[in-house]
Amino acid sequence: MSQNHIHMLLDDALAADIPFVLDIQSRLLSAMGTRVVAPVIPRRRLASAVVERLNPVVWIDGLEHVVVMQQLFAIDSHALGPSVLDLSVQSHTIVAALDTLISGI
């Protein structure tokens, strides 16, 4: 699997609201059949302010998107489409966002 990669979603109904997800689950748990992901949505669609440490900003196809860590969910791994962006070099930012979500620091 592809921890720290942003994927398109293959589920059309879900993709209408959440076009992309960030896979945050460890590769060691790939055999489980599900992945823990965070929604990645265009910034212009956010109703609330972005909390910089909690919501990393990424650019996809020239558009600003936000990783919405506070809306984590599990999804069947077969629902993940192709990877559109590899954030492995930014894994420290992703872990910091998760730390903020879980512990507030």
C-alpha positions as CSV (number, residue, x, y, z in Angstrom):
1,M,0.0,0.0,0.0
2,S,1.0,3.6,-0.2
3,Q,1.3,5.4,3.2
4,N,1.6,9.2,2.8
5,H,0.2,9.1,-0.8
6,I,-2.8,11.1,-1.9
7,H,-5.2,8.9,-4.0
8,M,-8.3,9.6,-6.1
9,L,-11.3,7.7,-4.9
10,L,-13.0,5.1,-7.1
11,D,-16.4,5.4,-5.3
12,D,-18.2,8.0,-7.4
13,A,-20.7,8.9,-4.7
14,L,-18.0,9.5,-2.1
15,A,-15.7,11.2,-4.6
16,A,-18.4,13.9,-5.3
17,D,-17.7,15.3,-1.8
18,I,-14.2,14.1,-1.2
19,P,-12.2,14.0,-4.5
20,F,-8.9,12.8,-2.8
21,V,-7.8,11.1,0.4
22,L,-4.4,10.9,2.1
23,D,-3.5,7.3,3.1
24,I,-2.0,7.5,6.6
25,Q,-2.0,3.9,7.6
26,S,1.3,2.0,8.1
27,R,2.4,-0.4,5.3
28,L,2.8,-3.1,7.9
29,L,-1.0,-3.3,8.1
30,S,-1.6,-3.7,4.4
31,A,-3.1,-7.2,4.7
32,M,-6.1,-5.8,6.7
33,G,-8.1,-4.8,3.5
34,T,-8.9,-1.4,4.8
35,R,-6.9,1.9,5.0
36,V,-7.2,4.8,7.4
37,V,-7.4,8.0,5.3
38,A,-7.9,11.7,5.7
39,P,-10.1,13.7,3.2
40,V,-8.2,16.0,0.9
41,I,-10.6,18.7,-0.4
42,P,-10.2,22.0,-2.3
43,R,-9.5,24.8,0.1
44,R,-12.3,27.0,-1.4
45,R,-14.8,24.4,-0.3
46,L,-13.9,24.7,3.4
47,A,-16.5,26.5,5.5
48,S,-14.2,26.9,8.4
49,A,-10.7,28.3,8.9
50,V,-7.7,26.1,8.3
51,V,-5.6,25.2,11.4
52,E,-2.1,25.2,9.9
53,R,-0.6,22.5,12.1
54,L,-3.7,20.3,11.9
55,N,-4.6,20.8,8.2
56,P,-1.6,20.5,5.9
57,V,-2.0,22.3,2.6
58,V,-1.1,20.6,-0.7
59,W,-1.3,21.5,-4.4
60,I,-3.0,19.1,-6.8
61,D,-3.3,20.0,-10.5
62,G,-2.5,23.6,-9.7
63,L,-5.2,23.9,-7.1
64,E,-4.8,24.4,-3.3
65,H,-6.2,21.5,-1.3
66,V,-6.4,20.9,2.5
67,V,-5.9,17.6,4.3
68,V,-8.7,17.5,6.8
69,M,-7.2,15.4,9.6
70,Q,-10.1,15.9,11.9
71,Q,-12.3,13.8,9.6
72,L,-10.3,10.6,9.5
73,F,-12.1,7.5,8.3
74,A,-11.4,3.9,7.2
75,I,-12.1,2.8,3.7
76,D,-11.9,-0.5,1.8
77,S,-8.4,-0.5,0.1
78,H,-10.1,-1.4,-3.2
79,A,-11.8,2.0,-3.2
80,L,-8.5,3.8,-3.5
81,G,-7.7,4.9,-7.0
82,P,-4.3,5.8,-8.4
83,S,-1.9,7.9,-6.4
84,V,-1.8,11.5,-7.5
85,L,0.8,12.8,-5.1
86,D,3.5,11.3,-2.9
87,L,4.0,13.1,0.4
88,S,6.6,10.7,1.8
89,V,9.1,13.5,2.1
90,Q,6.6,15.4,4.2
91,S,5.9,12.6,6.6
92,H,7.0,14.7,9.6
93,T,4.2,17.2,8.7
94,I,1.6,14.5,8.5
95,V,2.7,13.0,11.8
96,A,2.7,16.5,13.4
97,A,-0.9,16.9,12.2
98,L,-1.9,13.6,13.7
99,D,-0.2,14.5,17.0
100,T,-2.2,17.8,17.0
101,L,-5.4,15.8,16.5
102,I,-4.7,13.2,19.1
103,S,-2.8,15.1,21.8
104,G,-3.3,18.8,21.0
105,I,0.4,19.4,20.6
